[in-house]
Amino acid sequence: MDRRPLSSHFQLPTTVSAPSNLYQFTGLTVSRSVRPLDLDVHLQSFSIPHFPSLMISMSKPAYLAVLEYSPTKPVIIFVSSRKQCRLTADDIIAHCGSDENSKRFLNIEEEDLQPHLDHITDKGLVETLKYGIGYFHEALDKQDKRIVERLFKAGAIQVMIASRVRFPYFSLRLSRLR
């Protein structure tokens, strides 16, 4: 079983009034465990009334949170929709480009990554994976989901952006709590 520490960052498009709202959003359950789980959770909430402005304003803080809390550990960023998955991935790539290392989240040589990319049908996903950023949502092709999950679990890509759909790696890690 993979024991790499995992950091999770939730981008919430509204304020959270109760923890149960977060559990409903992510599909998480809370249980007690005798075994500790290496998981850091960081919550960031935004209350900008204009929805397009809200979506744009969320990517820079997410990028900065990854750099601050998890510069080398794997990160899952939860967003509100599948459209937001791709937009956030593109924005994070843009933020990486303005720094000194545009491929800071890619932990594999590009020639080793290419055989995986050849089997992905979502061309946008291919482009984000080249920067070490993947996304995972309910409309993604099953084979694409498997490839992205495999790359994330292997540590080839560091950042995963997921919509409400349960991301299998995250569910697997949380199942150790039971």
C-alpha positions as CSV (number, residue, x, y, z in Angstrom):
1,M,0.0,0.0,0.0
2,D,1.3,3.4,-0.9
3,R,2.3,5.4,2.2
4,R,3.2,8.7,0.6
5,P,1.7,11.6,2.6
6,L,-1.2,13.3,0.8
7,S,-2.3,16.9,1.0
8,S,-5.8,17.9,0.0
9,H,-6.9,21.4,-0.9
10,F,-10.6,22.2,-1.2
11,Q,-11.7,25.2,-3.2
12,L,-15.2,26.0,-2.1
13,P,-17.3,28.4,-4.1
14,T,-19.3,29.4,-1.0
15,T,-18.8,29.6,2.7
16,V,-19.2,26.4,4.7
17,S,-21.6,26.7,7.6
18,A,-21.2,23.1,8.9
19,P,-18.7,20.3,8.4
20,S,-21.5,18.1,7.1
21,N,-21.7,20.3,4.1
22,L,-18.0,19.5,3.3
23,Y,-18.7,15.8,3.7
24,Q,-21.6,16.0,1.3
25,F,-19.6,17.9,-1.2
26,T,-16.7,15.4,-1.2
27,G,-18.5,12.2,-0.3
28,L,-16.2,11.7,2.7
29,T,-17.2,10.0,5.8
30,V,-15.7,10.4,9.3
31,S,-14.7,7.4,11.4
32,R,-12.2,6.7,14.1
33,S,-9.0,4.8,13.5
34,V,-6.2,3.2,15.5
35,R,-3.9,3.9,12.5
36,P,-2.9,7.4,11.7
37,L,-3.4,8.6,8.2
38,D,-0.8,11.0,6.6
39,L,-3.3,13.5,5.3
40,D,-3.3,17.3,5.6
41,V,-6.5,19.1,4.7
42,H,-6.6,22.8,3.9
43,L,-9.9,24.6,3.4
44,Q,-10.2,27.8,1.5
45,S,-13.6,29.5,1.0
46,F,-14.5,32.4,-1.2
47,S,-17.6,34.5,-1.1
48,I,-17.4,36.6,-4.3
49,P,-21.0,37.1,-5.6
50,H,-20.2,37.2,-9.3
51,F,-19.7,33.5,-10.2
52,P,-17.2,33.9,-13.2
53,S,-15.1,36.3,-11.0
54,L,-15.2,33.8,-8.2
55,M,-14.0,30.9,-10.4
56,I,-11.1,33.0,-11.7
57,S,-10.1,34.2,-8.2
58,M,-9.7,30.6,-6.9
59,S,-6.7,29.4,-8.9
60,K,-4.0,31.7,-7.6
61,P,-4.6,30.9,-3.9
62,A,-4.8,27.2,-4.7
63,Y,-1.4,27.4,-6.5
64,L,0.1,29.3,-3.6
65,A,-1.3,26.8,-1.1
66,V,0.3,23.9,-3.0
67,L,3.7,25.7,-3.0
68,E,3.4,26.5,0.7
69,Y,1.9,23.3,2.2
70,S,2.9,20.7,-0.2
71,P,5.8,21.6,-2.5
72,T,6.8,18.0,-3.1
73,K,3.9,15.9,-1.8
74,P,0.9,14.8,-3.9
75,V,-2.0,17.2,-3.8
76,I,-5.7,16.8,-4.6
77,I,-7.6,20.0,-5.2
78,F,-11.4,19.6,-5.1
79,V,-13.4,22.0,-7.2
80,S,-17.1,22.4,-7.8
81,S,-17.6,21.1,-11.3
82,R,-15.9,19.3,-14.2
83,K,-15.6,22.5,-16.1
84,Q,-13.8,24.0,-13.2
85,C,-11.4,21.1,-13.2
86,R,-10.0,22.0,-16.6
87,L,-10.1,25.8,-15.9
88,T,-8.2,25.4,-12.6
89,A,-5.6,23.1,-14.3
90,D,-5.0,25.7,-17.0
91,D,-4.7,28.5,-14.5
92,I,-2.2,26.6,-12.4
93,I,-0.1,25.9,-15.5
94,A,-0.2,29.6,-16.2
95,H,1.0,30.4,-12.7
96,C,3.8,27.8,-13.0
97,G,4.8,29.5,-16.2
98,S,5.3,32.8,-14.5
99,D,7.6,31.2,-12.0
100,E,11.0,29.8,-12.7
101,N,9.9,26.2,-13.2
102,S,6.9,25.7,-15.4
103,K,7.0,21.9,-15.0
104,R,7.5,21.8,-11.3
105,F,4.7,19.3,-10.7
106,L,6.0,16.8,-13.3
107,N,8.1,14.1,-11.6
108,I,8.8,11.9,-14.6
109,E,10.8,12.4,-17.8
110,E,8.6,13.5,-20.7
111,E,9.8,10.6,-22.9
112,D,8.6,8.2,-20.1
113,L,5.3,10.0,-19.9
114,Q,4.6,9.9,-23.6
115,P,3.5,6.2,-23.8
116,H,0.7,7.0,-21.3
117,L,-0.3,10.2,-23.1
118,D,-0.7,8.2,-26.4
119,H,-3.7,6.3,-24.8
120,I,-5.6,9.4,-23.5
121,T,-8.5,10.6,-25.6
122,D,-9.0,14.0,-23.8
123,K,-6.5,16.3,-25.6
124,G,-6.9,18.9,-22.9
125,L,-5.9,16.3,-20.3
126,V,-2.8,15.4,-22.4
127,E,-1.7,19.0,-22.3
128,T,-2.1,19.4,-18.5
129,L,-0.4,16.1,-17.7
130,K,2.7,17.4,-19.5
131,Y,3.0,19.9,-16.7
132,G,2.4,17.3,-13.9
133,I,-1.2,18.3,-13.4
134,G,-4.1,16.0,-13.9
135,Y,-7.9,16.3,-13.5
136,F,-10.5,13.8,-12.7
137,H,-14.3,14.3,-13.2
138,E,-17.4,12.2,-13.9
139,A,-17.4,12.8,-17.7
140,L,-13.8,11.6,-18.2
141,D,-13.4,8.5,-20.2
142,K,-12.8,5.3,-18.1
143,Q,-9.4,4.6,-19.7
144,D,-8.4,8.3,-19.1
145,K,-9.4,8.0,-15.5
146,R,-7.3,4.8,-15.0
147,I,-4.3,6.4,-16.6
148,V,-4.6,9.6,-14.6
149,E,-5.0,7.6,-11.4
150,R,-2.0,5.4,-12.2
151,L,0.2,8.4,-12.9
152,F,-0.9,10.2,-9.7
153,K,-0.5,7.1,-7.5
154,A,3.0,6.5,-9.0
155,G,4.0,10.0,-8.2
156,A,4.6,10.9,-11.9
157,I,2.2,13.9,-11.5
158,Q,1.9,15.8,-8.3
159,V,-1.3,17.7,-8.6
160,M,-4.8,16.3,-9.2
161,I,-7.8,18.4,-9.6
162,A,-11.1,16.6,-8.9
163,S,-14.8,17.5,-9.1
164,R,-17.3,16.1,-6.6
165,V,-16.9,12.6,-8.1
166,R,-15.0,10.4,-5.7
167,F,-11.5,10.2,-6.7
168,P,-10.5,6.5,-6.3
169,Y,-7.0,7.2,-4.8
170,F,-8.5,9.5,-2.2
171,S,-11.2,6.9,-1.4
172,L,-8.6,4.2,-1.1
173,R,-6.5,6.2,1.3
174,L,-9.5,7.1,3.4
175,S,-10.6,3.5,3.5
176,R,-7.6,2.8,5.8
177,L,-9.5,4.7,8.5
178,R,-12.0,2.0,8.8
